[in-house]
Amino acid sequence: MLPGAAGAVGEVGALLRAWRADTRATSGRWEGAQFKARADAMAHEALAARLRRVAPGVPVLSEEDPAGLRGPRPNLYWLIDPIDGTASYAHGYPGYVTQAALVAAARPVLAAVCAPEWKVRFTALRGRGAFAEGGAAGARARLAAAPHPGPGAGVLTDNTPRPTGIARAAYNRFGCSGYLESGSLALKLCRIAEGRAHLFVKDVPVRDWDVAAPGLVLEEAGGALRRLDGTLFNFTGSFEHTGLIGAADPGLCAAVAEWHRPG
């Protein structure tokens, strides 16, 4: 199913680029800290329909379909975020993605993430590695996260012009010397997976559909993803959690969790 999922997010990514010229698609409103555009619903319909053709009978759970998120989770299902980084999408910035993960027995086992403005797709299959395809070279390359180089080095990524809040504290504490401004949460995790950054720390609410696909890409590249308290995302129960740590290696991830732990 991986080629089918990769094709689906690629096709929806192309649609998203085309829809940006239509102000009706990019118009929307803020709901708390999240911007919702008409394109979110459009992308949901387009991606869900394609995944149902890839795997008939497999349910599709989506941020944009709240009714489908009620009740027990299926044993096998697609978990999608039609647009991760809607504010970036609607306001003309490149840092958004469309993404899908296949979750089996409470574990993401397949992931596909498309960054339309860079024409790059990130894919992963549990136990089989992670790959990036497209971009300037147009080639398919296996991803390998670059371990944190130690005190005084390393690159932290976040979505503001400069690190603030917990990101600034982590930047100082873990000896980072570089900073990469990125857009969506998923894109930041993929930047770590491809070796362009080493650390991402957030203390705001995150949802399973934000992290299922890029988290598998990061883990299959050799990195690590944890909740802010150091525990694993277990894809059971509530879809919402507080904070996350994405790191280029498990040791750095554990060190950040220990640093943040109260007491």
Solvent accessible surface area in square Angstrom, and as a share of the most:
residue,aa,sasa,rsa
1,M,100,0.45
2,L,31,0.16
3,P,110,0.69
4,G,27,0.26
5,A,0,0.00
6,A,10,0.08
7,G,24,0.23
8,A,3,0.02
9,V,0,0.00
10,G,22,0.21
11,E,90,0.40
12,V,0,0.00
13,G,1,0.01
14,A,62,0.48
15,L,54,0.27
16,L,0,0.00
17,R,101,0.37
18,A,69,0.54
19,W,50,0.17
20,R,55,0.20
21,A,97,0.75
22,D,46,0.24
23,T,107,0.62
24,R,160,0.58
25,A,1,0.01
26,T,23,0.13
27,S,63,0.41
28,G,44,0.43
29,R,155,0.57
30,W,145,0.51
31,E,77,0.35
32,G,75,0.72
33,A,99,0.77
34,Q,63,0.28
35,F,21,0.09
36,K,34,0.14
37,A,9,0.07
38,R,130,0.47
39,A,0,0.00
40,D,4,0.02
41,A,56,0.44
42,M,53,0.24
43,A,0,0.00
44,H,18,0.08
45,E,112,0.50
46,A,12,0.10
47,L,0,0.00
48,A,1,0.01
49,A,38,0.30
50,R,53,0.19
51,L,0,0.00
52,R,117,0.43
53,R,165,0.60
54,V,46,0.27
55,A,9,0.07
56,P,109,0.68
57,G,80,0.77
58,V,20,0.11
59,P,58,0.36
60,V,12,0.07
61,L,11,0.06
62,S,0,0.00
63,E,25,0.11
64,E,40,0.18
65,D,48,0.25
66,P,83,0.52
67,A,63,0.49
68,G,33,0.31
69,L,33,0.16
70,R,176,0.64
71,G,56,0.54
72,P,133,0.84
73,R,45,0.16
74,P,45,0.29
75,N,112,0.57
76,L,66,0.33
77,Y,2,0.01
78,W,0,0.00
79,L,2,0.01
80,I,0,0.00
81,D,2,0.01
82,P,0,0.00
83,I,5,0.02
84,D,12,0.06
85,G,21,0.20
86,T,14,0.08
87,A,34,0.27
88,S,22,0.14
89,Y,1,0.00
90,A,19,0.15
91,H,98,0.44
92,G,58,0.55
93,Y,138,0.52
94,P,59,0.37
95,G,5,0.05
96,Y,0,0.00
97,V,0,0.00
98,T,0,0.00
99,Q,2,0.01
100,A,0,0.00
101,A,0,0.00
102,L,8,0.04
103,V,0,0.00
104,A,27,0.21
105,A,70,0.54
106,A,35,0.27
107,R,131,0.48
108,P,8,0.05
109,V,39,0.22
110,L,5,0.03
111,A,0,0.00
112,A,0,0.00
113,V,0,0.00
114,C,7,0.04
115,A,1,0.01
116,P,3,0.02
117,E,49,0.22
118,W,97,0.34
119,K,134,0.57
120,V,21,0.12
121,R,62,0.23
122,F,0,0.00
123,T,12,0.07
124,A,0,0.00
125,L,58,0.29
126,R,68,0.25
127,G,66,0.64
128,R,166,0.61
129,G,4,0.04
130,A,0,0.00
131,F,35,0.15
132,A,15,0.12
133,E,65,0.29
134,G,25,0.24
135,G,29,0.28
136,A,123,0.95
137,A,96,0.74
138,G,52,0.50
139,A,59,0.46
140,R,140,0.51
141,A,55,0.43
142,R,153,0.56
143,L,15,0.08
144,A,75,0.58
145,A,14,0.11
146,A,37,0.29
147,P,95,0.59
148,H,34,0.15
149,P,81,0.51
150,G,19,0.18
151,P,135,0.85
152,G,56,0.54
153,A,30,0.23
154,G,5,0.05
155,V,37,0.21
156,L,0,0.00
157,T,0,0.00
158,D,4,0.02
159,N,74,0.38
160,T,43,0.25
161,P,97,0.61
162,R,157,0.57
163,P,9,0.06
164,T,78,0.45
165,G,60,0.57
166,I,25,0.13
167,A,2,0.01
168,R,93,0.34
169,A,44,0.34
170,A,0,0.00
171,Y,39,0.15
172,N,94,0.48
173,R,138,0.50
174,F,24,0.10
175,G,20,0.19
176,C,12,0.07
177,S,75,0.48
178,G,21,0.20
179,Y,58,0.22
180,L,37,0.18
181,E,96,0.43
182,S,16,0.10
183,G,14,0.13
184,S,6,0.04
185,L,26,0.13
186,A,0,0.00
187,L,1,0.01
188,K,4,0.02
189,L,0,0.00
190,C,0,0.00
191,R,18,0.06
192,I,0,0.00
193,A,0,0.00
194,E,48,0.22
195,G,26,0.25
196,R,124,0.45
197,A,0,0.00
198,H,19,0.09
199,L,0,0.00
200,F,1,0.00
201,V,1,0.00
202,K,39,0.17
203,D,68,0.35
204,V,66,0.38
205,P,68,0.43
206,V,1,0.01
207,R,53,0.20
208,D,0,0.00
209,W,23,0.08
210,D,12,0.06
211,V,0,0.00
212,A,1,0.01
213,A,2,0.01
214,P,0,0.00
215,G,3,0.03
216,L,3,0.01
217,V,0,0.00
218,L,0,0.00
219,E,60,0.27
220,E,39,0.17
221,A,9,0.07
222,G,45,0.43
223,G,7,0.07
224,A,3,0.02
225,L,8,0.04
226,R,64,0.23
227,R,50,0.18
228,L,10,0.05
229,D,80,0.41
230,G,23,0.22
231,T,65,0.38
232,L,107,0.53
233,F,17,0.07
234,N,69,0.36
235,F,13,0.05
236,T,68,0.40
237,G,62,0.59
238,S,76,0.49
239,F,26,0.11
240,E,85,0.38
241,H,21,0.09
242,T,92,0.53
243,G,0,0.00
244,L,0,0.00
245,I,0,0.00
246,G,0,0.00
247,A,0,0.00
248,A,2,0.02
249,D,32,0.17
250,P,76,0.48
251,G,50,0.48
252,L,17,0.08
253,C,1,0.01
254,A,64,0.50
255,A,43,0.34
256,V,0,0.00
257,A,3,0.02
258,E,109,0.49
259,W,78,0.27
260,H,70,0.31
261,R,112,0.41
262,P,122,0.77
263,G,129,1.24
